[in-house]
Amino acid sequence: MEFTLDVPLIRDILERERARARDEIRDLGVLRAFERSRQRHDARIAAARDVGTLACRAGCAWCCYFTVDVRAVEVFLILDFIEQSFTPEEKVRVHAQVRANSALLGGLGEVERATRNVKCPFLSEGRCTIYAARPQTCRNYHATNVDGCRQSYQEPENTDIDPEFAPGVYQAGAAHVEAVSDAMGAAGYDVNVYELNGACGAALADPGARGRFESRHKPFTGLGGEEVGAEFDDLGS
């Protein structure tokens, strides 16, 4: 799908969010700052001119079986949300599913993971149980026609499927994520991306991971992360 970039919009988000996130990381710490940034992330997507074209609705969960990349900061906030909001029985179920998924996906290569359906450990009865703390990847994933999402689920090995999306929503969300990542990286924090189950499993198995992250070190021992290039770097002010 081809579209024209809204350069003024992207530049404005990059400039404003980099500065806001930078200041909040300095004043509040990286975890609290990231929590605040999520509210602005949602607001920017909600304000996109074409948000009304989205087919995403509560109970639609085709994309909840796809591979999800997360940053370490998101992992710790997800685990905090679970600790604060889930019953003991729910915690046991989710932790067990995280470990099972991690074991299953850990032996697969990137392409194999991307072409295999695995139910998100946080999906229950067709609903996201961590919606308020869901990753940036999930916040940004959207479609204007559910048929493409359904087909991707039904044909996970078909990499030619290209679900229709809303350009305005995409640009607002992607620019926000890039700006926050830039601010965290500039402050010395790990901004590599990790597979959701593997990273959550690593954090559950090693309580020291959070401390290493907050001390600006690599958080996950034995779990390789992937650098993500800046999509709008040449548009920055």
N, C-alpha and C positions, 0 to 999 in steps of 0.2 A: 504494500500500500504506500503510495507516494503522497507527500504533503509538503507544504511550505512551512519552514520553521518560523515561529513568531519570535524573532530575535529580541525585540524590546522586552517582551514578557520574560524570556529566559534570562536575559541579562539582569533584569530587575530582581528576579528570584535569587539568582546566584549572588548578587551583591548584598541584598538585604539579609538573606539567610546565612551566608558566611559570617557576616558581622554579628548577627544576633546569636548564632550558635557559638561563635568564638567567645563572646562576652559571657554567655551563660555557662559554658564549660569552665571558664576561669572562675566565675563567681559561685557556681552551684555544684561543680563536679560533673564529670562526663555522664553519669547515669541519669541524674536529675535533669540535666540539660537535654539529653536525648528524649526523655519523657515529654518535656515541653515542646520539643521540635515536632513530635508526632501530632500534636494538636494542630500546629500550623500546617503540617503536611496534609491532614484531612481537610482543613479549611481551604487550602489551595485547590485541591481536587474538586471539592464541592462547588467552588466558585468558577471552575472552568466553563467556558461558553458552551461546550458540547456535552456537559455531564448528563444532560437529559436523554442522550442517545444510548446510554449504557443499558445493556441487557442484564447485568449482574443484579441478582435479587437474593434475599435471605432464603436459604434452602437450596440454592443452586450450588452444587459442590463438585462439578466436574474437575475444576482446577485444583481441588484439594488432594488430588492423587499425583500431581506433578512434582518434580524436583524443585525445592526451594532453597535459595542461597540466603544466608544470614550473616550479619556481622556480629562480632563477639558481644558488643554492647546490647544487642537485641536478645541474645541468649540469656544473659543474666537478668534482664528485665522480664523475659518470659517466665523464667524460673521463679522470680519474685512474685509474679502475678499468680502462678500456680500455688505457691506456698500460702499466699494470702487469701485466695478465693476458692480453692478446691477443698472438698471433703477428704478425709484420710483415704477413703476408698477410691476416690477419683485420682488422687495422687499416685496410689499404687498402680492403678490401671495405666495411667499416662506414662509413668516412669518405665513400666514394663514394656509398653509399646515403643517408646523411644529406643530402649536398648535392643529390642527385637529388630526394629527398622535399621538401626545403626549397624547391627551385625550383618544384616542382609545387604545393605548398600555399601558397606565398607570394603567389600571385596570386588566391587564393580568399578570400571573405568568411567570417566565423565560421560562418554557417549552412551554407555550401557545404562547409567543412571537416568539420563535424560530421555531414554526411550523405554522406560519401565514404570508402570503404575504402582505406586505404593501409597496406601492411605495415610494421610497426615495423622500423627498421634493425637492431635488436638481436635480432630473432627469427631463429633458424636451426634448421632441421629440427624445427620445432614447439616449440622450447625458448627461454626467455629467456636470452641469453648474459651479461646484466648483472644477474642475479637479486638478488645481494647488494646491488647499488647501484641497484635499480629505483626509479622515482619514487614519491612518496607517493600519487599518483593510482592507480598500479598496485597498491600495497599495499592501498589501500582498496577497489578495485573487486572485487566478489565477487558471486556469485549462488548461490541454493539450487536452481535448476533450470537446467540448461544449455540447455534449449530456447529460453529467451528470448534468450540470448547468440547462439545459432545463428541465430535469426530476425533479430536486429539486424544480423548480418553479411550475411545473405542479402537483407535488405530495408533497406539503409542509409538510404534516404530516408523510411522509415516512422518518424516521431517519436512515434507513439502506443504503441510497444512499451515495456513497463515490466517488465524482468526482476525476478524475485522475489529479495529479499535478506534477510539476517539482521539484525534491528534492533539486537541487542546488539553485533555486530561493527561495524556501521555507526557506532553512537554512540561506541564506544571509539576507532575509527580517526579519525573526524572530529574528535572533541574533542582528540585528541593533535595532529593537524595544526594545528588552530587555536591551540593553546597554544604550539607551537614557532614558528609564524608570528608570533604576538603578541610573543614574546621577541625574535625577530630584528628585527622592526619597531621595537620599543622601543629596541633598540640602534643603530638607524639604518641597517640593511641593507635592500636592495631585496627586498621580498616580493611583488612583482607576479608574475603567472603569464604564461608564454609557451608557445607551441606547441613541443613537444619538438624536432622536426626543425629548425625555424627557429632556436631558441636554441642548439642544439648546433652548427649550421652557422655561426652568428654567432661563437661562441666559438672554433671551429676557424680561422675566417678572421682573427680579431683576437686575438692573444695578450695584448693589453693589457686584455681584458675582465675577466680574473680580478683583476688589480690594482685596477681601478676598483671592482669589487664589494667587495673586501676593504678598500678605502679609503672605503666607504660612499657610493659614487656609483652612478649607473645604469650597468650593465655593458655593455649592448649598444647600440652606436651604430646608429641607424636602425631599430631593432626595437622596436615599441611593446608594452608589457606591459599587463596588465589587473589592476586592483585586485579583490580578492576580499573581499566583506563577511563579517563575523563571524556565523556561524550560531548560536552559542550565547552571544552577547554578553550577553543579558539574564539568563543563568543564572550568570554569573561571580560569584564571592564578593566 
